[in-house]
Amino acid sequence: PKSIMSETKTKTETQGFATRAIHAGQDPDPVTGAVSTPISLATTFVQKSPGEHTGFEYSRTGNPTRLAFEKCVASLEKAKYGLAFASGSAATATIIAMLKTGEHVVSVDDVYGGTNRFFNKVANPASGIKFSFVDLTKADSLKSAINPKTKLVWLETPTNPTLKITDIRTVAARAKALGVILVVDNTFCSPAIQNPLELGADIVVHSVTKYINGHSDVVMGVVCCND
């Protein structure tokens, strides 16, 4: 493939959630026929010539095991692409890195503490990105918080840990009308209950460490989108 990013327009789209959870991105191994996805430990992959490979070249940019996971979560979120990260915070930092110095983010006021600290203590002083924290459950709060440099709205619903609920579809419609990207942290619902992209969000982010993993033995993040 031209890109390691997982694209999930497959037959699994018509399958139910449980079926996609155990089959999406998890085809039998073409060499051995193994039905469980093998763990790939390779750091480098053979190339016929420089830049000519079968989709993998170096494990930093992708490997078969990670790709299987990305395809599976993307399918569960009904997204075209999925990208795995070393943590939810790494996923968050990567999204914010799309912005330029001086640009502005409107965030839900009850955002996860780790996200709040990253916004205020890392992204703001290090990159000059501005943040406003508002109650997005109130009808006019987003419109009043937007300014000409606003590029992104950060919504988390339900919030961690107080479970504050915001109507994604309503916020998405307002964000679209104002021409800004909507990111939804779907960690506390998981794709089993909620698919923000279908409600108008542009990007979905998860701390996989929480409910997607569910066993307190993995630290990971994932981002899903259609563009």
Stockholm file with secondary structure:
# STOCKHOLM 1.0

chainA/1-227         PKSIMSETKTKTETQGFATRAIHAGQDPDPVTGAVSTPISLATTFVQKSPGEHTGFEYSRTGNPTRLAFEKCVASLEKAKYGLAFASGSAATATIIAMLKTGEHVVSVDDVYGGTNRFFNKVANPASGIKFSFVDLTKADSLKSAINPKTKLVWLETPTNPTLKITDIRTVAARAKALGVILVVDNTFCSPAIQNPLELGADIVVHSVTKYINGHSDVVMGVVCCND
#=GR chainA/1-227 SS CCCSSEECCSGGGGSCHHHHHHHTTCCCCTTTCCSSCCCCCCSBCCCSBTTBCSSCSBTTTCCHHHHHHHHHHHHHTTCSEEEEESSHHHHHHHHHTTSCTTCEEEEETTCCHHHHHHIIIIIHHHHCCEEEEECTTSTTHHHHHCCTTEEEEEEESSCTTTCCCCCHHHHHHHHHHHTCEEEEECTTTCTTTCCGGGGTCSEEEEETTTTTTCSSCCCCEEEEECC
#=GC SS_cons         CCCSSEECCSGGGGSCHHHHHHHTTCCCCTTTCCSSCCCCCCSBCCCSBTTBCSSCSBTTTCCHHHHHHHHHHHHHTTCSEEEEESSHHHHHHHHHTTSCTTCEEEEETTCCHHHHHHIIIIIHHHHCCEEEEECTTSTTHHHHHCCTTEEEEEEESSCTTTCCCCCHHHHHHHHHHHTCEEEEECTTTCTTTCCGGGGTCSEEEEETTTTTTCSSCCCCEEEEECC
//
